[in-house]
Amino acid sequence: MSAAGTKPAPPCVLVIFGAGGDLTKRLVMPALYNLAGAGLLDQGLKIIGVDHVANTDDGWRQALTETMRSFTEDKTGEFHPDAIDETAWEWISQRLHYVQGDFERPETYATLSGHVSGNAIFYLAVAARFFGPVVEGLAASGLLAEGETGFRRVIIEKPFGADLPSAQALNARILKLADESQYYRIDHFLGKETVQSILAMRFANGMFEPMWRREYIDHVEITAAETVGVEQRGGFYEPTGALRDMVPNHMFQLLSVVAMEPPDSLAAEAVRSEKAKLLQAVRPIQPADAVRGQYSAGRLLDREVVGYRQEPHVSPESRTETYLALKLTIDNWRWAGVPFYIRTGKRMASRKTEIAVYYKEAPYQMFRHTSVAGLAANVLRLQIDPVPGAKMQYNVKVPGPVMNIDAVHTTLRYSDFFAEKPNVGYETLIYDCMIGDATLFQRADNIEAGWMAVEPLLAAFARGEGTPELYSAGSEGPAGADALLASGGHRWSSLAAE
Ligand code: BG6
């Protein structure tokens, strides 16, 4: 994993399939620009965009320059600088080249061969149906052959498969053509600063890990609540839903970093093996432990918003879930009997991505004769979005002559200690791929273990079970999700903005 102050990555050719796509504009280019600004890219970097639309080097440069400038006006995205550093952008811009080509035609790869020599990274910022064909096109033209001349790596975006069989088939298809070590399967949650810092929190301190287990922890709650709806992505979202979109990938990455055993080192294989073990220990989730929801019209952030079924490209009878709550069981020594609750949803009351670790109560109720009705749980909140930090809740004596106890909390914001670095979440991932560090990328077995855990749910949903319960946009989710936790004597943390 890269660290601050590290040296520039080695020179390479970065080939981006999907040059005209949203991901390239919104995240990949801003990340490259930030890396250039931080001096982490080599002078020898060359960036080739590939897409089917006719364009030229200048045309592509021009379009991207306009998009980059537009980010200074639009504060809603991940990248919203006050101004563009023209030197850093010029550094990137002059390295941009465009190749027009159909991803499924051999001529595209023949043309590319003329542009690629030495180290190369092929970034598949394309729709999932092209993952197989692009890898096959690259392999057939010899572009994946690593030799003395340099490395050849492939970055694959999500969704990696739509269920276990399709993920296994895609892995088998690509692993016939290049070695596992050449594939970098992205999950952008792993590029988030705080997700990485959970590893540091757990394993760089002596005070958390001894208590990070069933003897002390009552339950763990993992939340990824968004205020955005499906926006213009109805076509993608309808057959996908919250389960496929968020759970086996993003939510399970959060689960892995919080629940895996300490790896022997931070080497990619050590970390990824512990993640695989953890995910393999997740008991396949049964429909009784899941609650699906779908947002209806409501009021959010002071405006009226439509329901999911009224969104563009969404069926008025859609049964796709935009919310999912799950109760997970981890069958291993450390977590036996500790429920892990997961929830993710769109159009929720606030944006909050957080892991809350609820500790067991003190073993002996020494304060039971005081006026205290019941002590609040100790809770450690690892806050990922929107404000990275951590919050700890504990009980203290209320000042005064009477022994009274109340809960207080301490809050830590990373920005209070460290200067904020411009970051869209892809900088570390791109840099790490350039230096050959796969720690933050998913190995084939990680992906398959994630799908395996959700297979019973996908099967039940496909049979038409578990009709999504409606929840109003701007609310905390469907009532059934509260009942899911109440059955274990628990309650969700409030989503109220802090
Ligand atoms: C994407 C999903 O992978 O992650 C989106 O496809 C979701 O539906 C997004 O909104 C959430 O990411 P973040 O970084 O905004 O929490």
Residues whose N, C-alpha, C, O or C-beta is under 5 A from the ligand:
A	BS01	BG6	D245
